[in-house]
């Protein structure tokens, strides 16, 4: 079975510029209204544009091309005679874009790239592209993210000096993937995996780089992204659940020293004050950021001060709207004399949301004492 379309597509997938690709699948009907895009498709099977500022190489593929590629790959893998040439390899790599959990294809790729550096590099680049594509089930594929982690360990074991450059590139890929499809469980899992791996290597400067990148995301696009806020808490506090990721690292063949790096108390205190200053400055009202702030408060010996702050903020707000303080996490109880209604006044609503957040946190951490850190 010929793989004319597939081989051309895979070749293009493996030739993107830089280390940060992004693949967008577009409907063929779009070309009827977007003449500029239609012209580009007449010139290239997969038009692309490299942004020198962001370092992202945007690649576009038509849905009809994707379907043709899938048909070729499926017939080669499951309907045609067995072949000893490279056809099964290209078919396996091509079908993963649509059927990312195809274990036959995954096994073929893994087996055939063991003996070829060229194939190994191609698979790594293509898998990276798949993890930043617009197809949700591919972007979030557990098998592809496992592949990616295997590659990371392989490259580090082969050349420990590459860890710094590789870790920064991996972070770029993970962050782009999360921005394309938020709350991607396996992307977040891989980020936690990387934090644990970097901590094991005692690479403080890399941990600092991850810290700055994640916090920058949280202050812009991730204001209410609970998964990312929890990841940041793991980075700072080395929470107990990191042992789970250490086990995953060990399973992939990476041996490590048990003395992992921990952020010094004075540095942790600096991050705590930095976070509190920002939360207060912008009147941050969402649960995740304050959730992490309380964890940091406990971790830096500021739990009592945080408790007083929450009580003060709740009392100040309720003094203006005549609300009754309640020990239930997410419900506001109003007095009969005056009801606080969230109307079109945005500022009033934000203050109300903030008070609800503080009540939930106060109930969770100071009434029930449900805190994983002592």
Buried (B, 14 or more C-beta within 10 A) or exposed (E): BEBEBBBBBBEBBBBBBBBBBBBEBBEEEEBEEEEEBEEBBEEEEBBBEBEEEEBBBBBBBBEEBBEBBBBBBBBBBEEBEEEEEEBBBBBBBBBBBBBBEBEEBBEBBBEBBEEEEEBBEBBBBBBBBBBBBBBEEBBBBEBBBBBBBBBBBBBBEEEEEEBBEBBBBBBBBBBBBBBBBBEBEBBBBBBBBBBBBBBBBBBBEBBBBBBEBBBEBBBEBBBBBBBBBBBBBBBBBBBEEBEEBBEBBEEBEBEBEEEBBBBEEEBBBEBBEEBBEBBEEEEBBBBBBBBBBBBBBBBBEBBEEBBEBBBEBBEEBBEEBEBEEEEEBEEBEEEEEEEBEEEEEEEBBBBBBBBBBBBBBBBBBBEEEEBEEE
